[in-house]
Amino acid sequence: MSAARRDPVAYARDDDGMPPSLVPDYRSTVDRSPRQPLIAIPPTLTETTGPDQWDRLMVGPQGLDLTAQHKGVPQGQRIIVSGRVLDDRGRAVPNTVLEIWQANAAGRYIHSADSWDAPLDPNFTGAGRVVTDADGRYSYVTIRPGAYPWGNHKNAWRPGHIHLSLLGPAFATRLVTQMYFPDDPLIEIDPIANAVPMPARQRMVGRFDIKTTKPAWALGYLFDVVLKGRDETPFEDDHHDH
C-alpha cells in the first residue's frame, strides 16, 4: 500500500506525525475530508467544563475487566493492557477517562452495521471505561480482538485493534486513537494505519510485556498515550473507521 498523500487544500497539522484529513487509499476520507479552511468557533462554558469525580460517575470502584461483564467467560486470548497518559514533558495526566471499544476475538462488533459472517460472543460486549490514577496510570483486562474485512478495497482486512477515546477535564478535550499489536502483519498494508507516517506509526503499536503478563491467565501489553509534543500519539481528529 502506498504511503499516505497529503491534500494541499486540506488544513495543515502542527505535528507531521498526525494523520492527514485526506488519504486517498482510505476511500471514505475522499468524501469526508475538508476542502476549505476551518473556522474556529470560540468555546463556551459548556465545552470547557465537565463533571467532577469521573471515577465515581463513569467507572465505579472495580476498575475495568471486559471479560467479566457477563455470566460466562468470552472466547479468545485474554490480555491485560496497561500504560500511562502523559503530557509533552513526560508528566502524568491524572483523572483522564479512557473509553474502550473493540471487536471480539472473531473480529465482530456488537453493532447493527456489522453483519459479516463471524460469530457474536454472548459473553463479550467489547466496551468500557477506565480512569487514570494520580500517576497517570491505567489498566484493563480484555480479549485480543480479531481482524475483520471492511470493504475499502479488494480483500481489505483491518488489523486487530482497540479503540481508545480520552476525555480530560472538559467535553471538548476528547481525543481518539487506536492501539495495534506488534506481531500483526496487516498493519503494513492497512490504509488507516498507513495514514500515519513513520516513525510516528509505531506510537500506535502496543508492546508485549512479560512483567505484566500473569502466568496461566493473561498476556500483558503496554501502551502509553502522549497528548502533545515530539512523541505525541497519533489521534483521529478528522475521521473514524469501523
Secondary structure, DSSP 8 states (H G I E B T S, - for coil): -------SSS---SSTTS--S--TTSTHHHHHS--S--------HHHH---S-HIIIII-TT--BTTSSSSS--SS-EEEEEEEEE-TTS-B--S-EEEEEE--TTS--SSTT--SSS---TT---EEEEE--TTSEEEEEEE----EE--SSTT-EE--EEEEEEE-SSGGG-EEEEEE-TT-GGGGG-TTGGGS-TTGGGGGB-EE-TTT-BTTTBEEEE--EE-SSTT-----SS----
